[in-house]
Amino acid sequence: MDAIALRVRDGKTVEFRPTGSSMVPLIRSGNLVTVVPVDPARLEVGDIVLARVAGTTYLHLVSALDPARRRVQISNNRGRVNGWTSFGRVFGICVAVEGTERPGALAKAAPAPEPPDD
């Protein structure tokens, strides 16, 4: 999951199949998900993000926001809170699961980097 997070952090759109049951029914083990870089300031409770919390990278829900301290709380879909993490450790947002778009998620994508001047 860390290698995927690095690719998203570097501006790439990534498709992968996470395993586990902590996000059922939103994401089932082996579902194809699409994750794009995110602007953390646009996040809302309920967004599915790729984030690093206490040394582990998760594809979990935003369960609370603290914009003044530029951090989000990350939880699974079964009520377990993973903890708080800074905006800088939120790498991407899940915009689709099995080809079905997540409503409003794409609007929270980070702007594409400017191409270099030649």
DRENDO-347326 format. One record per residue: residue number from 0; residue in one letter; chain; x, y, z of N, C-alpha, C, O in turn. Coordinates in steps of 0.02 Angstrom, whole numbers, plus 50000, padded with zeros to 5 digits. Each point is the difference from the previous one (the first is absolute). Example, Ala and Ser with C-alpha at 12.3 -4.5 7.8 and 13.67 -1.06 7.14 Angstrom:
! residues 2
atom num 0&residu a&chaine A&n.px 50660&n.py 49716&n.pz 50390&ca.px 49955&ca.py 50059&ca.pz 50000&c.px 50045&c.py 50060&c.pz 50000&o.px 50052&o.py 49999&o.pz 50033
atom num 1&residu s&chaine A&n.px 49930&n.py 50054&n.pz 49931&ca.px 50042&ca.py 50059&ca.pz 50003&c.px 49961&c.py 50055&c.pz 50037&o.px 50025&o.py 50055&o.pz 50008
//
This chain:
! residues 118
atom num 0&residu m&chaine A&n.px 50041&n.py 49941&n.pz 50000&ca.px 49959&ca.py 50059&ca.pz 50000&c.px 50044&c.py 50063&c.pz 50000&o.px 49981&o.py 50051&o.pz 49972
atom num 1&residu d&chaine A&n.px 50077&n.py 49945&n.pz 50059&ca.px 50045&ca.py 50058&ca.pz 50002&c.px 50024&c.py 50019&c.pz 49930&o.px 50004&o.py 50060&o.pz 49984
atom num 2&residu a&chaine A&n.px 50011&n.py 49891&n.pz 49973&ca.px 50022&ca.py 50014&ca.pz 49932&c.px 49945&c.py 50035&c.pz 49960&o.px 50014&o.py 50044&o.pz 49960
atom num 3&residu i&chaine A&n.px 49925&n.py 49935&n.pz 50051&ca.px 49943&ca.py 50031&ca.pz 49967&c.px 49993&c.py 50072&c.pz 50023&o.px 49990&o.py 50046&o.pz 49960
atom num 4&residu a&chaine A&n.px 50016&n.py 49965&n.pz 50105&ca.px 49995&ca.py 50068&ca.pz 50028&c.px 50053&c.py 50046&c.pz 49971&o.px 49986&o.py 50058&o.pz 49985
atom num 5&residu l&chaine A&n.px 50075&n.py 49917&n.pz 50005&ca.px 50053&ca.py 50041&ca.pz 49971&c.px 49984&c.py 50020&c.pz 49929&o.px 50012&o.py 50056&o.pz 49980
atom num 6&residu r&chaine A&n.px 49960&n.py 49898&n.pz 49981&ca.px 49981&ca.py 50016&ca.pz 49931&c.px 49945&c.py 50053&c.pz 49998&o.px 50003&o.py 50046&o.pz 49959
atom num 7&residu v&chaine A&n.px 49948&n.py 49948&n.pz 50085&ca.px 49946&ca.py 50050&ca.pz 50003&c.px 50029&c.py 50067&c.pz 50023&o.px 49983&o.py 50052&o.pz 49971
atom num 8&residu r&chaine A&n.px 50060&n.py 49947&n.pz 50079&ca.px 50032&ca.py 50061&ca.pz 50024&c.px 50037&c.py 50035&c.pz 49944&o.px 50004&o.py 50062&o.pz 49998
atom num 9&residu d&chaine A&n.px 50025&n.py 49899&n.pz 49956&ca.px 50037&ca.py 50027&ca.pz 49944&c.px 49956&c.py 50022&c.pz 49942&o.px 50025&o.py 50017&o.pz 49946
atom num 10&residu g&chaine A&n.px 49909&n.py 49984&n.pz 50065&ca.px 49955&ca.py 50027&ca.pz 49949&c.px 49968&c.py 49950&c.pz 49954&o.px 49966&o.py 50019&o.pz 49952
atom num 11&residu k&chaine A&n.px 50043&n.py 49917&n.pz 50061&ca.px 49973&ca.py 49948&ca.pz 49956&c.px 49930&c.py 49978&c.pz 50022&o.px 49983&o.py 50001&o.pz 50059
atom num 12&residu t&chaine A&n.px 49976&n.py 49980&n.pz 49892&ca.px 49937&ca.py 49966&ca.pz 50013&c.px 50017&c.py 49926&c.pz 50003&o.px 50034&o.py 49974&o.pz 49957
atom num 13&residu v&chaine A&n.px 49941&n.py 49992&n.pz 50095&ca.px 50018&ca.py 49930&ca.pz 50011&c.px 49937&c.py 49958&c.pz 50007&o.px 49953&o.py 50019&o.pz 50035
atom num 14&residu e&chaine A&n.px 50047&n.py 49923&n.pz 49932&ca.px 49947&ca.py 49951&ca.pz 50010&c.px 50032&c.py 49939&c.pz 50034&o.px 50054&o.py 49978&o.pz 49981
atom num 15&residu f&chaine A&n.px 49912&n.py 49996&n.pz 50069&ca.px 50025&ca.py 49941&ca.pz 50035&c.px 49942&c.py 49964&c.pz 50034&o.px 49944&o.py 50025&o.pz 50003
atom num 16&residu r&chaine A&n.px 50070&n.py 49915&n.pz 50022&ca.px 49949&ca.py 49958&ca.pz 50032&c.px 50020&c.py 49988&c.pz 50073&o.px 50037&o.py 49953&o.pz 50014
atom num 17&residu p&chaine A&n.px 49938&n.py 50088&n.pz 50031&ca.px 50016&ca.py 49990&ca.pz 50071&c.px 49967&c.py 49937&c.pz 50027&o.px 49950&o.py 49977&o.pz 49973
atom num 18&residu t&chaine A&n.px 50079&n.py 49996&n.pz 50080&ca.px 49972&ca.py 49941&ca.pz 50031&c.px 49979&c.py 50017&c.pz 50072&o.px 50025&o.py 50047&o.pz 50030
atom num 19&residu g&chaine A&n.px 49930&n.py 49914&n.pz 49996&ca.px 49975&ca.py 50010&ca.pz 50068&c.px 49926&c.py 50016&c.pz 50000&o.px 49970&o.py 50012&o.pz 49948
atom num 20&residu s&chaine A&n.px 50001&n.py 49987&n.pz 50112&ca.px 49928&ca.py 50010&ca.pz 50006&c.px 49980&c.py 50061&c.pz 50041&o.px 49941&o.py 50010&o.pz 50015
atom num 21&residu s&chaine A&n.px 50107&n.py 50032&n.pz 50002&ca.px 49985&ca.py 50057&ca.pz 50044&c.px 49960&c.py 50055&c.pz 49966&o.px 49974&o.py 50045&o.pz 50034
atom num 22&residu m&chaine A&n.px 50019&n.py 49954&n.pz 49899&ca.px 49964&ca.py 50052&ca.pz 49966&c.px 49935&c.py 49975&c.pz 49967&o.px 49967&o.py 50037&o.pz 49963
atom num 23&residu v&chaine A&n.px 50014&n.py 49900&n.pz 50051&ca.px 49937&ca.py 49972&ca.pz 49973&c.px 49942&c.py 50040&c.pz 50030&o.px 50003&o.py 50016&o.pz 50060
atom num 24&residu p&chaine A&n.px 49945&n.py 50001&n.pz 49903&ca.px 49987&ca.py 49984&ca.pz 49930&c.px 50025&c.py 50051&c.pz 49950&o.px 49989&o.py 49991&o.pz 49940
atom num 25&residu l&chaine A&n.px 50045&n.py 50061&n.pz 50082&ca.px 50024&ca.py 50051&ca.pz 49953&c.px 50052&c.py 49972&c.pz 49952&o.px 49998&o.py 50013&o.pz 49940
atom num 26&residu i&chaine A&n.px 50049&n.py 49949&n.pz 50088&ca.px 50051&ca.py 49966&ca.pz 49960&c.px 50006&c.py 49929&c.pz 50027&o.px 50010&o.py 49989&o.pz 50059
atom num 27&residu r&chaine A&n.px 49983&n.py 49964&n.pz 49896&ca.px 50008&ca.py 49929&ca.pz 50018&c.px 50071&c.py 49977&c.pz 49981&o.px 50030&o.py 50028&o.pz 49954
atom num 28&residu s&chaine A&n.px 49995&n.py 49923&n.pz 50081&ca.px 50066&ca.py 49974&ca.pz 49987&c.px 50007&c.py 49981&c.pz 49926&o.px 49960&o.py 49961&o.pz 49974
atom num 29&residu g&chaine A&n.px 50091&n.py 50067&n.pz 49993&ca.px 50012&ca.py 49985&ca.pz 49930&c.px 49966&c.py 50045&c.pz 49950&o.px 50012&o.py 49995&o.pz 49940
atom num 30&residu n&chaine A&n.px 49944&n.py 50051&n.pz 50084&ca.px 49970&ca.py 50048&ca.pz 49954&c.px 50053&c.py 50044&c.pz 49969&o.px 50050&o.py 50017&o.pz 50032
atom num 31&residu l&chaine A&n.px 49940&n.py 50002&n.pz 49905&ca.px 50045&ca.py 50046&ca.pz 49967&c.px 49982&c.py 50071&c.pz 50021&o.px 49943&o.py 50022&o.pz 49990
atom num 32&residu v&chaine A&n.px 50104&n.py 50014&n.pz 50040&ca.px 49989&ca.py 50070&ca.pz 50020&c.px 50046&c.py 50045&c.pz 49959&o.px 50054&o.py 49980&o.pz 49979
atom num 33&residu t&chaine A&n.px 49923&n.py 50082&n.pz 50011&ca.px 50039&ca.py 50050&ca.pz 49966&c.px 50012&c.py 50056&c.pz 50050&o.px 49953&o.py 50027&o.pz 50029
atom num 34&residu v&chaine A&n.px 50111&n.py 49991&n.pz 49980&ca.px 50019&ca.py 50051&ca.pz 50048&c.px 50041&c.py 50053&c.pz 49963&o.px 50045&o.py 49984&o.pz 49961
atom num 35&residu v&chaine A&n.px 49937&n.py 50080&n.pz 50052&ca.px 50035&ca.py 50056&ca.pz 49969&c.px 50028&c.py 50045&c.pz 50055&o.px 49975&o.py 49998&o.pz 50056
atom num 36&residu p&chaine A&n.px 50076&n.py 50043&n.pz 49928&ca.px 50024&ca.py 50047&ca.pz 50050&c.px 49944&c.py 50045&c.pz 50024&o.px 49954&o.py 50016&o.pz 49962
atom num 37&residu v&chaine A&n.px 50049&n.py 50004&n.pz 50101&ca.px 49945&ca.py 50038&ca.pz 50031&c.px 50025&c.py 50067&c.pz 50027&o.px 50058&o.py 50007&o.pz 50020
atom num 38&residu d&chaine A&n.px 49897&n.py 50041&n.pz 49981&ca.px 50011&ca.py 50063&ca.pz 50036&c.px 49967&c.py 49991&c.pz 50068&o.px 49939&o.py 50004&o.pz 50006
atom num 39&residu p&chaine A&n.px 50101&n.py 49983&n.pz 50047&ca.px 49970&ca.py 49983&ca.pz 50065&c.px 49955&c.py 50055&c.pz 50028&o.px 49955&o.py 49985&o.pz 50040
atom num 40&residu a&chaine A&n.px 50054&n.py 50077&n.pz 49940&ca.px 49957&ca.py 50054&ca.pz 50024&c.px 49928&c.py 49992&c.pz 49976&o.px 49955&o.py 50032&o.pz 50027
atom num 41&residu r&chaine A&n.px 50034&n.py 49928&n.pz 49922&ca.px 49932&ca.py 49990&ca.pz 49972&c.px 49965&c.py 49939&c.pz 50029&o.px 49941&o.py 49988&o.pz 49984
atom num 42&residu l&chaine A&n.px 50092&n.py 49975&n.pz 50058&ca.px 49971&ca.py 49938&ca.pz 50026&c.px 49939&c.py 50012&c.pz 50043&o.px 49992&o.py 50052&o.pz 50032
atom num 43&residu e&chaine A&n.px 49965&n.py 49897&n.pz 49969&ca.px 49940&ca.py 50000&ca.pz 50042&c.px 49996&c.py 49933&c.pz 50036&o.px 50028&o.py 49950&o.pz 49978
atom num 44&residu v&chaine A&n.px 49937&n.py 50050&n.pz 50078&ca.px 49987&ca.py 49937&ca.pz 50035&c.px 49964&c.py 49953&c.pz 49952&o.px 49953&o.py 50019&o.pz 49966
atom num 45&residu g&chaine A&n.px 50070&n.py 49919&n.pz 50032&ca.px 49972&ca.py 49950&ca.pz 49956&c.px 50040&c.py 49987&c.pz 49937&o.px 49989&o.py 49950&o.pz 49966
atom num 46&residu d&chaine A&n.px 50059&n.py 50093&n.pz 50018&ca.px 50044&ca.py 49988&ca.pz 49943&c.px 50045&c.py 49941&c.pz 50016&o.px 50020&o.py 49989&o.pz 50057
atom num 47&residu i&chaine A&n.px 49996&n.py 49972&n.pz 49891&ca.px 50047&ca.py 49944&ca.pz 50007&c.px 50067&c.py 50024&c.pz 49976&o.px 50007&o.py 50022&o.pz 49942
atom num 48&residu v&chaine A&n.px 50043&n.py 49976&n.pz 50101&ca.px 50066&ca.py 50027&ca.pz 49983&c.px 50055&c.py 49948&c.pz 50011&o.px 49992&o.py 49952&o.pz 50038
atom num 49&residu l&chaine A&n.px 50063&n.py 50059&n.pz 49928&ca.px 50061&ca.py 49961&ca.pz 50010&c.px 50044&c.py 50043&c.pz 50044&o.px 50024&o.py 50053&o.pz 49979
atom num 50&residu a&chaine A&n.px 49986&n.py 49925&n.pz 50083&ca.px 50035&ca.py 50042&ca.pz 50049&c.px 50044&c.py 49958&c.pz 50046&o.px 49988&o.py 49940&o.pz 50010
atom num 51&residu r&chaine A&n.px 50063&n.py 50092&n.pz 50016&ca.px 50046&ca.py 49967&ca.pz 50046&c.px 49985&c.py 50025&c.pz 50071&o.px 49999&o.py 50060&o.pz 50014
atom num 52&residu v&chaine A&n.px 49987&n.py 49891&n.pz 50031&ca.px 49984&ca.py 50015&ca.pz 50069&c.px 50043&c.py 49956&c.pz 50045&o.px 49999&o.py 49939&o.pz 49995
atom num 53&residu a&chaine A&n.px 50040&n.py 50093&n.pz 50048&ca.px 50041&ca.py 49963&ca.pz 50048&c.px 50041&c.py 49945&c.pz 49967&o.px 50005&o.py 49944&o.pz 50027
atom num 54&residu g&chaine A&n.px 50025&n.py 50071&n.pz 49915&ca.px 50046&ca.py 49954&ca.pz 49968&c.px 49968&c.py 49950&c.pz 49953&o.px 50036&o.py 49959&o.pz 49970
atom num 55&residu t&chaine A&n.px 49898&n.py 50041&n.pz 50022&ca.px 49966&ca.py 49953&ca.pz 49956&c.px 49959&c.py 50039&c.pz 49949&o.px 49970&o.py 50051&o.pz 50016
atom num 56&residu t&chaine A&n.px 50031&n.py 49925&n.pz 49922&ca.px 49961&ca.py 50032&ca.pz 49946&c.px 49934&c.py 49963&c.pz 49992&o.px 49999&o.py 49939&o.pz 49994
atom num 57&residu y&chaine A&n.px 49947&n.py 50099&n.pz 50006&ca.px 49932&ca.py 49972&ca.pz 49996&c.px 49962&c.py 50031&c.pz 49942&o.px 50013&o.py 50056&o.pz 49979
atom num 58&residu l&chaine A&n.px 49939&n.py 49906&n.pz 49994&ca.px 49949&ca.py 50026&ca.pz 49956&c.px 49936&c.py 49998&c.pz 50043&o.px 49963&o.py 49951&o.pz 49999
atom num 59&residu h&chaine A&n.px 50026&n.py 50103&n.pz 50038&ca.px 49946&ca.py 50002&ca.pz 50048&c.px 49961&c.py 50066&c.pz 49996&o.px 50015&o.py 50042&o.pz 49958
atom num 60&residu l&chaine A&n.px 49937&n.py 49966&n.pz 50085&ca.px 49955&ca.py 50057&ca.pz 50000&c.px 50028&c.py 50059&c.pz 50040&o.px 50035&o.py 49992&o.pz 50049
atom num 61&residu v&chaine A&n.px 49947&n.py 50068&n.pz 49928&ca.px 50010&ca.py 50060&ca.pz 50041&c.px 49941&c.py 50000&c.pz 50049&o.px 49942&o.py 50004&o.pz 49979
atom num 62&residu s&chaine A&n.px 50072&n.py 49993&n.pz 50086&ca.px 49947&ca.py 49997&ca.pz 50050&c.px 49992&c.py 50065&c.pz 50039&o.px 49949&o.py 50011&o.pz 50033
atom num 63&residu a&chaine A&n.px 50100&n.py 50033&n.pz 49962&ca.px 49996&ca.py 50066&ca.pz 50032&c.px 50052&c.py 50045&c.pz 49968&o.px 50050&o.py 49977&o.pz 49972
atom num 64&residu l&chaine A&n.px 49938&n.py 50088&n.pz 50032&ca.px 50046&ca.py 50050&ca.pz 49972&c.px 50019&c.py 50051&c.pz 50052&o.px 49960&o.py 50018&o.pz 50043
atom num 65&residu d&chaine A&n.px 50101&n.py 50005&n.pz 49953&ca.px 50025&ca.py 50055&ca.pz 50043&c.px 50039&c.py 50047&c.pz 49955&o.px 50062&o.py 50001&o.pz 50002
atom num 66&residu p&chaine A&n.px 49902&n.py 50040&n.pz 49957&ca.px 50034&ca.py 50043&ca.pz 49952&c.px 50048&c.py 50050&c.pz 50032&o.px 50050&o.py 50018&o.pz 49970
atom num 67&residu a&chaine A&n.px 49934&n.py 50005&n.pz 50090&ca.px 50044&ca.py 50049&ca.pz 50033&c.px 50069&c.py 49971&c.pz 50014&o.px 50050&o.py 50035&o.pz 49997
atom num 68&residu r&chaine A&n.px 49953&n.py 49900&n.pz 50017&ca.px 50064&ca.py 49966&ca.pz 50014&c.px 50023&c.py 49961&c.pz 49940&o.px 50050&o.py 49964&o.pz 50003
atom num 69&residu r&chaine A&n.px 49914&n.py 50042&n.pz 49940&ca.px 50017&ca.py 49967&ca.pz 49937&c.px 50011&c.py 49925&c.pz 50009&o.px 50052&o.py 49972&o.pz 49984
atom num 70&residu r&chaine A&n.px 49895&n.py 49996&n.pz 50043&ca.px 50003&ca.py 49928&ca.pz 50010&c.px 49932&c.py 49969&c.pz 49992&o.px 49948&o.py 50034&o.pz 50003
atom num 71&residu v&chaine A&n.px 50052&n.py 49900&n.pz 49986&ca.px 49938&ca.py 49962&ca.pz 49992&c.px 50004&c.py 49938&c.pz 50044&o.px 50055&o.py 49974&o.pz 50014
atom num 72&residu q&chaine A&n.px 49887&n.py 50002&n.pz 50006&ca.px 49997&ca.py 49937&ca.pz 50036&c.px 49980&c.py 49945&c.pz 49950&o.px 49955&o.py 50010&o.pz 49959
atom num 73&residu i&chaine A&n.px 50079&n.py 49934&n.pz 50044&ca.px 49989&ca.py 49944&ca.pz 49954&c.px 49971&c.py 49941&c.pz 50038&o.px 50023&o.py 49983&o.pz 50055
atom num 74&residu s&chaine A&n.px 49926&n.py 49986&n.pz 49915&ca.px 49967&ca.py 49942&ca.pz 50031&c.px 49981&c.py 49949&c.pz 49947&o.px 49996&o.py 50017&o.pz 49940
atom num 75&residu n&chaine A&n.px 49993&n.py 49921&n.pz 50081&ca.px 49974&ca.py 49952&ca.pz 49952&c.px 49924&c.py 50006&c.pz 49998&o.px 49971&o.py 50043&o.pz 50033
atom num 76&residu n&chaine A&n.px 49995&n.py 49914&n.pz 49930&ca.px 49927&ca.py 50004&ca.pz 49994&c.px 49965&c.py 49957&c.pz 50051&o.px 49940&o.py 49987&o.pz 49994
atom num 77&residu r&chaine A&n.px 50097&n.py 49991&n.pz 50056&ca.px 49971&ca.py 49959&ca.pz 50054&c.px 50004&c.py 50035&c.pz 50067&o.px 49987&o.py 49969&o.pz 50052
atom num 78&residu g&chaine A&n.px 50031&n.py 50095&n.pz 49947&ca.px 50001&ca.py 50039&ca.pz 50062&c.px 50067&c.py 50004&c.pz 50034&o.px 50006&o.py 50034&o.pz 50052
atom num 79&residu r&chaine A&n.px 50046&n.py 49934&n.pz 49921&ca.px 50066&ca.py 50004&ca.pz 50032&c.px 50037&c.py 50062&c.pz 49976&o.px 50009&o.py 50009&o.pz 49940
atom num 80&residu v&chaine A&n.px 50011&n.py 50033&n.pz 50107&ca.px 50038&ca.py 50060&ca.pz 49984&c.px 50074&c.py 49983&c.pz 49997&o.px 50028&o.py 49972&o.pz 50048
atom num 81&residu n&chaine A&n.px 50003&n.py 50044&n.pz 49895&ca.px 50072&ca.py 49989&ca.pz 49993&c.px 50040&c.py 50056&c.pz 50033&o.px 50054&o.py 49988&o.pz 50027
atom num 82&residu g&chaine A&n.px 49920&n.py 50073&n.pz 49971&ca.px 50032&ca.py 50057&ca.pz 50032&c.px 49999&c.py 50062&c.pz 49956&o.px 49971&o.py 50000&o.pz 49946
atom num 83&residu w&chaine A&n.px 50063&n.py 50051&n.pz 50079&ca.px 50005&ca.py 50064&ca.pz 49964&c.px 50064&c.py 50001&c.pz 49960&o.px 50051&o.py 49971&o.pz 50020
atom num 84&residu t&chaine A&n.px 49947&n.py 50062&n.pz 49923&ca.px 50059&ca.py 50008&ca.pz 49958&c.px 49999&c.py 50069&c.pz 49968&o.px 49946&o.py 50029&o.pz 49990
atom num 85&residu s&chaine A&n.px 50112&n.py 49996&n.pz 49994&ca.px 50005&ca.py 50066&ca.pz 49969&c.px 49978&c.py 49999&c.pz 49927&o.px 50000&o.py 49947&o.pz 49969
atom num 86&residu f&chaine A&n.px 49982&n.py 50111&n.pz 50005&ca.px 49982&ca.py 50006&ca.pz 49929&c.px 50056&c.py 49972&c.pz 49957&o.px 49987&o.py 49969&o.pz 49948
atom num 87&residu g&chaine A&n.px 50075&n.py 50041&n.pz 50072&ca.px 50057&ca.py 49977&ca.pz 49960&c.px 50006&c.py 49925&c.pz 49994&o.px 50037&o.py 49975&o.pz 49957
atom num 88&residu r&chaine A&n.px 49927&n.py 49989&n.pz 50085&ca.px 50002&ca.py 49926&ca.pz 49997&c.px 49937&c.py 49971&c.pz 49969&o.px 49988&o.py 49940&o.pz 50003
atom num 89&residu v&chaine A&n.px 49971&n.py 50103&n.pz 49967&ca.px 49942&ca.py 49978&ca.pz 49962&c.px 50019&c.py 50006&c.pz 49927&o.px 50006&o.py 50055&o.pz 49973
atom num 90&residu f&chaine A&n.px 50005&n.py 49888&n.pz 49994&ca.px 50029&ca.py 49998&ca.pz 49934&c.px 49949&c.py 50003&c.pz 49944&o.px 50012&o.py 50032&o.pz 49949
atom num 91&residu g&chaine A&n.px 49931&n.py 49935&n.pz 50060&ca.px 49952&ca.py 49996&ca.pz 49945&c.px 49930&c.py 49988&c.pz 50024&o.px 49987&o.py 49985&o.pz 50058
atom num 92&residu i&chaine A&n.px 49967&n.py 50021&n.pz 49895&ca.px 49929&ca.py 49988&ca.pz 50013&c.px 49976&c.py 49947&c.pz 49950&o.px 50018&o.py 50001&o.pz 49942
atom num 93&residu c&chaine A&n.px 49940&n.py 49954&n.pz 50083&ca.px 49971&ca.py 49948&ca.pz 49958&c.px 49943&c.py 50032&c.pz 49960&o.px 49952&o.py 50026&o.pz 50028
atom num 94&residu v&chaine A&n.px 50055&n.py 49972&n.pz 49906&ca.px 49950&ca.py 50031&ca.pz 49956&c.px 49955&c.py 49949&c.pz 49968&o.px 49947&o.py 50018&o.pz 49973
atom num 95&residu a&chaine A&n.px 50071&n.py 49918&n.pz 50029&ca.px 49958&ca.py 49947&ca.pz 49971&c.px 50015&c.py 49933&c.pz 50032&o.px 50056&o.py 49985&o.pz 50019
atom num 96&residu v&chaine A&n.px 49891&n.py 49975&n.pz 49986&ca.px 50005&ca.py 49930&ca.pz 50024&c.px 49967&c.py 49957&c.pz 49947&o.px 49940&o.py 50008&o.pz 49986
atom num 97&residu e&chaine A&n.px 50098&n.py 49946&n.pz 49985&ca.px 49975&ca.py 49956&ca.pz 49947&c.px 49968&c.py 50040&c.pz 49943&o.px 49950&o.py 49980&o.pz 49971
atom num 98&residu g&chaine A&n.px 50080&n.py 50078&n.pz 50014&ca.px 49977&ca.py 50041&ca.pz 49944&c.px 49942&c.py 50046&c.pz 50017&o.px 49981&o.py 50042&o.pz 49959
atom num 99&residu t&chaine A&n.px 49991&n.py 49952&n.pz 50100&ca.px 49945&ca.py 50044&ca.pz 50022&c.px 50030&c.py 50060&c.pz 50037&o.px 50034&o.py 49992&o.pz 50051
atom num 100&residu e&chaine A&n.px 49953&n.py 50067&n.pz 49922&ca.px 50028&ca.py 50061&ca.pz 50030&c.px 49972&c.py 50012&c.pz 50069&o.px 49941&o.py 49988&o.pz 50014
atom num 101&residu r&chaine A&n.px 50102&n.py 50038&n.pz 50030&ca.px 49979&ca.py 50022&ca.pz 50067&c.px 49976&c.py 50072&c.pz 49992&o.px 50039&o.py 50043&o.pz 49980
atom num 102&residu p&chaine A&n.px 49898&n.py 49972&n.pz 50037&ca.px 49973&ca.py 50066&ca.pz 49989&c.px 50042&c.py 50055&c.pz 50033&o.px 50016&o.py 49997&o.pz 50059
atom num 103&residu g&chaine A&n.px 50001&n.py 50053&n.pz 49900&ca.px 50036&ca.py 50059&ca.pz 50025&c.px 50075&c.py 49991&c.pz 50011&o.px 50035&o.py 50049&o.pz 50013
atom num 104&residu a&chaine A&n.px 49990&n.py 49890&n.pz 49983&ca.px 50070&ca.py 49988&ca.pz 50017&c.px 50048&c.py 50033&c.pz 49950&o.px 50051&o.py 50028&o.pz 50020
atom num 105&residu l&chaine A&n.px 49933&n.py 49969&n.pz 49916&ca.px 50046&ca.py 50027&ca.pz 49950&c.px 50010&c.py 50075&c.pz 50008&o.px 50053&o.py 50027&o.pz 49982
atom num 106&residu a&chaine A&n.px 49897&n.py 50008&n.pz 50044&ca.px 50005&ca.py 50072&ca.pz 50011&c.px 50051&c.py 50018&c.pz 50055&o.px 50020&o.py 50057&o.pz 50006
atom num 107&residu k&chaine A&n.px 50001&n.py 49893&n.pz 50032&ca.px 50048&ca.py 50011&ca.pz 50054&c.px 50071&c.py 49982&c.pz 49981&o.px 50046&o.py 50003&o.pz 50040
atom num 108&residu a&chaine A&n.px 49963&n.py 49977&n.pz 49897&ca.px 50067&ca.py 49983&ca.pz 49975&c.px 50045&c.py 50061&c.pz 50002&o.px 49978&o.py 50056&o.pz 49991
atom num 109&residu a&chaine A&n.px 50086&n.py 49930&n.pz 50020&ca.px 50050&ca.py 50054&ca.pz 49998&c.px 50008&c.py 50023&c.pz 49929&o.px 49995&o.py 49960&o.pz 49953
atom num 110&residu p&chaine A&n.px 50017&n.py 50105&n.pz 50037&ca.px 50011&ca.py 50023&ca.pz 49931&c.px 50061&c.py 49967&c.pz 49970&o.px 50049&o.py 49985&o.pz 50034
atom num 111&residu a&chaine A&n.px 49948&n.py 50003&n.pz 49901&ca.px 50057&ca.py 49970&ca.pz 49964&c.px 50059&c.py 50048&c.pz 50003&o.px 49990&o.py 50061&o.pz 49997
atom num 112&residu p&chaine A&n.px 50071&n.py 49912&n.pz 50008&ca.px 50058&ca.py 50044&ca.pz 50001&c.px 50009&c.py 50036&c.pz 49933&o.px 49982&o.py 49973&o.pz 49947
atom num 113&residu e&chaine A&n.px 50045&n.py 50086&n.pz 50057&ca.px 50013&ca.py 50040&ca.pz 49940&c.px 50055&c.py 49966&c.pz 49959&o.px 50050&o.py 49977&o.pz 50028
atom num 114&residu p&chaine A&n.px 49942&n.py 50020&n.pz 49905&ca.px 50054&ca.py 49972&ca.pz 49960&c.px 50060&c.py 50048&c.pz 50001&o.px 49991&o.py 50061&o.pz 50004
atom num 115&residu p&chaine A&n.px 50070&n.py 49912&n.pz 49991&ca.px 50059&ca.py 50044&ca.pz 50002&c.px 50003&c.py 50044&c.pz 49937&o.px 49979&o.py 49979&o.pz 49946
atom num 116&residu d&chaine A&n.px 50047&n.py 50081&n.pz 50063&ca.px 50011&ca.py 50045&ca.pz 49943&c.px 50059&c.py 49975&c.pz 49960&o.px 50052&o.py 49982&o.pz 50028
atom num 117&residu d&chaine A&n.px 49941&n.py 50016&n.pz 49906&ca.px 50055&ca.py 49978&ca.pz 49957&c.px 50029&c.py 50058&c.pz 49962&o.px 50047&o.py 49991&o.pz 49961
//
